[in-house]
Amino acid sequence: MTAAENVCYTLINVPMDSEPPSEISLKNDLEKGDVKLKTEALKKVIIMILNGEKLPGLLMTIIRFVLPLQDHTIKKLLLVFWEIVPKTTPDGRLLQEMILVCDAYRKDLQHPNEFIRGSTLRFLCKLKEAELLEPLMPAIRACLEHRHSYVRRNAVLAIYTIYRQNFEHLIPDAPELIHDFLVNEKDASCKRNAFMMLIHADQDRALDYLSTCIDQVQTFGDILQLVIVELIYKVCHANPSERARFIRCIYNLLQSSSPAVKYEAAGTLVTLSSAPTAIKAAAQCYIDLIIKESDNNVKLIVLDRLIELKEHPSHERVLQDLVMDILRVLSTPDLEVRKKTLQLALDLVSSRNVEELVIVLKKEVIKTNNVTEHEDTDKYRQLLVRTLHSCSVRFPDMAANVIPVLMEFLSDNNEAAAADVLEFVREAIQRFDNLRPLIVEKMLEVFHAIKSVKIYRGALWILGEYCSTKEDIQSVMTEVRRSLGEIPIVESEIKKEAGELKPEEEVSVGPAQKLVTEMGTYATQSALSSSRPAKKEEDRPPLRGFLLDGDFFVAASLATTLTKIALRYVSLVQEKKKQNSFNAEAMLLMATILHLGKSSLPKKPITDDDVDRISLCLKVLSECSPLMNNIFNKECRQSLSHMLSAKLEEEKLSQKKESEKRNVTIQPDDPISFMQLTAKNEMSSKEDQFQLSLLAAMGNTQRKEAADPLASKLNKVTQLTGFSDPVYAEAYVHVNQYDIVLDVLVVNQTSDTLQNCTLELATLGDLKLVEKPSPLTLAPHDFANIKANVKVASTENGIIFGNVVYDVSGAASDRNCVVLSDIHIDIMDYIQPASCTDAEFRQMWAEFEWENKVTVNTNIIDLNEYLQHILKSTNMKCLTPEKALSGYCGFMAANLYARSIFGEDALANVSIEKPLHLGPEAPVTGHIRIRAKSQGMALSLGDKINLSQKKTSL
């Protein structure tokens, strides 16, 4: 058993650089030194004993020269010393000297100083020798009546631990004694300890006491209330018929002034009763806790409890009535809390409360606009936009209220929030025909204020696709001209540059805009002329600014939009002159942009792709063929419709899977489950929650092993030495989140006794050895298990290496050494599949600086099979939808994502193809690019992929 597995009472810092003192010098200091010197010597003795030294010669010295001293520091150190010093002979009998120690402690238990009495009683809790405790029992009993509460509460603890350690014969009447003490006690901490003992030693007496004071529970201190909650939970868990007796008490404790009591009482109430009133009271209590507690960790923990409540189908309806209360949590500035709250509200939204929810979210969105920019304000606005988007898709009636508010944010400086709004608007305009006129009108209003080129492109596409009336089409053309400024662009820019030297000529730039009004097709001229004078001369219109910065992708988008509206205008207006005039105007704009692209004015010249696109649009407008009309005005919208319906289908599928998980359906022919016959793994709802949480805190939770636990353990056994080595060693590597436990089996294969057999380990990577395994003595052909703990700090492959060193008994030779094989710690134990949006994936892809490019080298001949193999071997999740991967075209691209338990992200892009010219049996080729924030993560994942693709066998 290693030191890490023992119960640890005292941790002492050891300076490693100093030389350990000799036993003689310590003896001298303890005998003849002053109090200060004796204190230092005693500290050194304690540290040496903790490090494995025996020092038997000092025991009598300490009893004679140190034990009689009255100094408080020395008394404190002596308590530590007596706790760790060996008290028995090798055959298990108590040392004679301990009788003297026992007598000294009997005197300390009668000491007039309450601190010495109390600390001695605490020390007695750690003694495990009945012979030492027996003479002290009368003194311990007498301490129950001491005037000071510190002594009384430690006396109760001492009696409790002595009774619990199977020493009932020392104090057989302990429960009765403590019950009488509890009835008469006034101090809260003493009552809490006494009540705690009765819960574990004699539950019936604890219940009797609680029954007498159940109406005064609210007046008790919070430490006692917490223990009462635990008792009620345990009693009702063991005996459900008792629930009615205590549930009122739990309801009262929900009103406690202590947040800890409220939290525990709400959790207990939910496990004891599933009545709607109980669930509502518990949920309300949780919400109050979230709002009142300032610590974000507390808020997140309590939010998780609310989310757990929601998972139960019968509780969900109760929580739906509390959605508005849950939204009060949005007043917290922390983004993670807001994110969870919005997700919970969205899961609980129904037709009854959606209207109120939307009103609150709209207010929150408007609030984010008025707040001085905080780093999380933009992200919060994005979250709100996405939540409103989801609400509008699920409840179409709400879209008309939401869209006008959200469209103001298209002109927002934060591109991410504006992009979310644009995505929402695009979906709404396609789905809800009745909202199209409203959306187009609002879009035209905010169009000139859009600052981001990406949003500008999206807005152009929406206007080009959905403007269906003559007036709207003319308005779009006016807005485009307004955004483009004076044309031809090249000439006006050259004039402006030349004119900067002559200020008087600048006045004539304004009237040149009359080019627009000379076309007979425009009815909304006033919008253009009224806003022009307000603009400063040096301010370029937005679209002109984008083009002069060299962003000609927006020009290609504009050309497509102009082509769409021109073709639509031709079908709406019968007059040939107006048709030609509109087409000519559109073609003039395209031509002037092409001219600008080829000139030296923009910062970057136009790309060939954009030239081809604009030229194609010019050709389409000059010919006006029905085929092109159909492609531009019908096929585009059909593509969007297909994409949206696929997305909706995917969402419905995931929701269906989610609801199937949650719905607990019981068929008529299902067997009845009896608690006594229930398998352990089926008892999750019936397990003691207090016991489970204690086990979780201690890291002893049982993880679900494979179907055959032996097989799963054997998979992780690593052979460290050869079978012919004098010492054979193998290790079982158990990974438990941040810890790795190495259970090393060491076998002595010789006929000699091996002394000081030590396992020496060292680590490479972000691993840290917690402690040095202690030396062993191995008899001939004997074996032993040595455990070593390793801490893990980040996600990367680690290596543990080392050797076994030993002395052969009776041999004069030097120490022998057997070098161990390396143990490789697998990165897969820390990586879990996760999901993120496309936008988040692209953002992380741009931000992460470490990239590892792995060449595909496999014998798998099917693209999909290879992708599935990679997903399985790297534990990553494929973000590319199933629909996009279906079909067969000889190549495949997919995005993968995973997150480690340390919160590190890992991204991968798989680009593979099947070289058809090499025949049907040709293996898959291509590349996998991995990106991560840390170099270790990117390299480790690359190594894992390389290893797994080579291992594949068909």
C-alpha positions, 0 to 999 in steps of 0.5 A: 500500500503506498503513502498516497493510498493511506489516510493522510492526517499530517502533511509536512514540507521537507527541505530536500537540500539539507543533510539528514541529522545523525541520531546522536546529535538529535539525542543531544539536542532533545536532552540538553537543548533549550525549548527552541532547540528541542522544538527544532530537533522534534520536527527533524525526528518527525520528518525522518520518521515520515521518510521511513527512518526507524529511530527506536533509540530516541523514544525513551529520550523523548518520553524523559526529556520532552514529554514533561514540558508544558510548551504548547508548540512542543505539545502540538508536535508531540501529538504528531509524533505519537501519531506516526511513531510505531507503537508495537513490537514486530510481533504486534505487542504494545511497547512497554514505553507507551504506558508512560505516554498513556499516563501523560495523556490522561493528565493532559485530558484533565489539564486546566487549559481547554486548548490542550484538552481539545487537541489531545481529544482530537489526537485520540481520534487517530489512535487505533490501539484499544490498550492505550485508549482503555485507561483514558475512557473516564477522562474522555467521559468527563470532558463531555461536561467541560465548560468550553465547547471546543473540549465538548465537541472534540470529546464527542468526536473522540467517543464517536471514532472509538465506538466506530472503530469496533471498540464498543466494549470500551464505551458500550453506552455511547449512543445513550450517553451522546443522546442525553448530551444532545438533549441538554447541549446548547452549542451548535457545533457540539450538537452537530457532532453529537447528532452526526454520531447518532446518525451513524451509530444509532439512527433510531435515537437520532430520529427520536431526537429529531421528532422532538424538535422537528418544529424548531429545525429552522432555528438551528445553525446551518451545520446542524441543518445540513446533518438533519438533511442527510439523516432525512435523506438516509432514512427515507432512502432506506425506508420510503414509508417515512417520507410523509413524516419528514417532507414538511421539514425539508420544505421548511429547510428550503427557506433556510438562510444558509445557501448550502442547506437550501441546495442540499434540501432542494436536492433531497426533496427532488429525490424524495418526491416527484410531485409537481409542487415539490419539483417546483419548490426545489427548482425555485430554490435553485433559481434563487441560489443562482441569482443570489450567489456571486460565485460563478462556479456555484451558479454553474453547478446549480444550473447543472442541477436544473438541467438534470431536473429537465431531463426527467419527462414529468419534471419538464412541464413544471419547469416550463412554467418557471422559464421567466424565472430562469431568465432572471439568471441572464443578469449575471455577466459571466458568458458561460452561465448565460450560455447554459441559461439560454440553452435551458430556456430554449429547451423548455420553451413552449407555445404557452411561454414563447411570447414572454421569452421573446420579449425578454430576449429582445430587451436583452438584445437592445441592452447589449447595444447600449452597454459600453463594449465589453469583450463578452458583449459581442459573444452574448449578443451572438448567443441571443441572436441564435436563441431568437433564431431557434425560437422563430424557426420553432414558432413561426408566429414570433418571427415578425416581432423579432426580425425588425429588432435584429436587422438593426444589428446588420450594421453592427461592427461585430461581424460574427453577430451580424453574420448570425442575424443574416443567417437568420434573415435568410432562413426567415425570408425563405420559409415565411412568404408573408414576411418577405415584404417586411424583411426587404423593406428593413433590409433596404433601410439598413443597407447603406449602414452595413460596415462589413464586406461579408455582411454586405455580400449576404445582404446583396444576395438576399435583396437580389433573390427576394425583390419581386416588385418593380418598386423594390427592384428600383430601390435596390438599384438606387441603393447600389448606386448610392453605395457605389458613388459617382461613376465611372469610378476610375475617372471620378477617382482620378478627378478627385485626386487631381482636384484635391489641390483645387478646393473650389472644384470640389463643389461640382462633384455633387451635381455630377450625381444627376446621372442617376435621375436622367434615367426614367426608371427611378422613382426614389430619387429623393433618398439619394439626393437628400443624404448625399450632401450630409456626407463628407467629401472624403468619406467614400461610399461603402461599396466603393471603399470595398472595391478600392481596398481590392475586395472584388469578390463583393463585385462578383456578388453584385454582378449576380444580384444586378443580373437577377434583378435586371432579368426579373425587371424585364419580366415585370415591365413590358416597355422595351425602352425601360427594359433596355435602359435598366439593363444598360444601367446594370451593364454600365455598373459591371463594366465600370467595376471591371475597368476599376479592377484592371486599373492601378487604383485598387490596393489589389488587382481583380482576380481572374475568377471575379473577372470571369464572373462579371463577364458572364453576367454581362453576357447573360444580360446582353443575350437574356436567354430563358435558360439563364433566366431559369438558372439565375432566378429559380435554381439558386433559390432551390439550392437554398431550400434544399440546404435549409430542409436538410439542416432542419431534417438533421435538427429534427433527427438529433431532437428525436434521438434526444427525446428517445433517450429521455422518454422512459417507456414501460411496456405492458409485458416489461418485467417488474423490478424488485430492489433486492434483485436489481443488478448494481448498475441498474440502481443508479436512481436508488443509490445513496447520493451522499455516498456517491458524491463522497466517492466521486470526491475521493476519485473512487467512482467505478468506471464502466469497464468492457463486458468482460472486465478481466479482458479490458484490464489485460489489454492495458498490461505492459510487459516491462522486462524479459522472462529471463531477467532475474526480476520480471516486471509488468505494469497495469496502467489505469488512467483516471482523468488527471491521474495515472496509477501504475500497478507494477507486479514485480517477481523475483525469479532467482533463488536469492532474497532481494533486499532494497528492491526499488522501482525507480521511475522517470517521466518524459512529457507533461507527466509528473511522478507524485511520489517515490515507491518505497523499497521492498524485500523479496523472498526467493521466487516471491512477488509483490505489487508496487503502485506509483501515481503520476499526475498529468498536466496536458494532452500529449503523449507521455513516456514513463521509463525507469529500472528496478534496482536491488541488492542480493542478500549476502552478496558483496557485489554492487547493486544490481539493475534491470532496465524497464521497457518504456510505458507510452501513455496514450493520448486517447484516454484524454480526448473526447468527441465534441461539436462546434458550429462551422463558424467556430471551427473556421475561427479556431482553424485560423487562430491555432498556430500548430499544424501537423500534416499527415500523409494518408498511407493505408490499405483501405480502399473505400473512402467512407470506411477510411473516414470511419476508421480514423474517427474510431481510432482518434476519438474525434467527431465528424462535423460534416453532415452525413448528407454531404458525405453520401454519394460517391465521386472519388474524393471526400473532404470532412472536418473533425473536432474533439476536445480534451478533458483539459479543455484543449481543442483539436481540429482535423481536416481530412482530404482524401481521394480514390485514384481511379486510374490505378484501378478499383483495388487502389488504396485511398490517398490524400492528407489529414491536416491537424491543428491545435493550440499546443504543439504536443496535441498536434504531434500526438494526434498525428502520431496516433493517426500514423500508427492506426492507419499502418495497423489496419488489416483487411 
